[in-house]
């Protein structure tokens, strides 16, 4: 027998239901306040060129939701499957709480989407609400990528686009040479910067292709091809854009790439990507049995959306909706009980006090300062870059250290990302444990790389210092950062990098011996400057 709260009369479904609207508004306001850190992170991300399309995503998702809503009129009887939605809401608040404890606002933003899915299931029930997953999943396109993933994707896109772009220039008989992400045209060198990776229009094109695939009325494999085609189309056209930039710079000079020309060129490529997506759909329709036109294959019906939006007035109160509001208020109350002084800055000595003599090694010359642009990209609270020498016959060792009081808003950039941007190619990269050779207890994992630029070669040691841990893998460093933030609120950490040039006939063992010796000298005073507590 249905409970009184589940019985909805025809009058209830066609008139304003104050109790239901109030509960929904209360649940939404409580959740909005709890997830405010994530919403603030979204607003900041949307101010960057890569995510400037972000504000359009919730609007487009809402339109997709209203279009789908027309297929599901209000039920005539009770809705008995609302409680799975409450479980999803509980998951959303749990994920949001972990993000708030770790001070990683992006996690809070991700949890907000889970909450949206949960509230739809609560108001409509599982059997009907689960059909709206395309509109909810589309919200993912408004989120910023995690910083580590963002830089890895950006560098990969730069490398692929640079290689294809240089290939196009060679086909056009333009003399060109590629060093990492630097295109050498002989008379000038073009740096394929982060802004030229294609991310600025990859994300909006992926969003567009997602909606295109949802609206497309054709076989599922057609939809899959349209969805997946966004990435190769964008990479190809971004390569054409880079090649065009090389031609313009070679013929007219690099100043033509600044200002309006750069902006206009980007928008032209974006529009061409959209045209290619439509062209791909049209080609696939040629093999469709009914040979429909592209207009017939796209469901662009938009009538009655305002009427569907007005259905929010008729939401019936239920025990599940009461629970949704209670969860939001309880989460807010629980968060007020969390100590606000978690994660205080650690006490440490500034790198300016780091010893200039380490064993047999002596600092050569003054400390080296980064350019303002590189220092801004690094974002460190303190750093030190010096050259250490032992004697005139021994190649020098470069020592670089950076420290962050709070890595939750970005933090350390891996040399895997930075080195290609300066023209160096990573010939080999491996993670090794040097503890046995250093004679220290426990593991000492770090990255050992051989990098090259033309004929020049260097060996590199680097590791991430996360509290008492020395971590080689940047993803693992982010995991420990998250765990430490949740446990104690501490989000500090840093990176240590050692480099030494290799002579043409020098063995790797000889170069590594220098780095091992320097590492042994550096780790002794390091805890004063990168606390391990």
Beta strands, then each sheet from edge to edge (+ up, - down):
strand 1: 177-179
strand 2: 182-184
strand 3: 189-191
strand 4: 357-358
strand 5: 361-364
strand 6: 382-389
strand 7: 397-404
strand 8: 425-433
strand 9: 445-453
strand 10: 456-466
strand 11: 469-471
strand 12: 493-502
sheet 1: 1+ 2- 3+
sheet 2: 4+ 5- 6+ 7- 12+ 10- 9+ 8-
sheet 3: 4+ 5- 6+ 7- 12+ 10- 11+
end
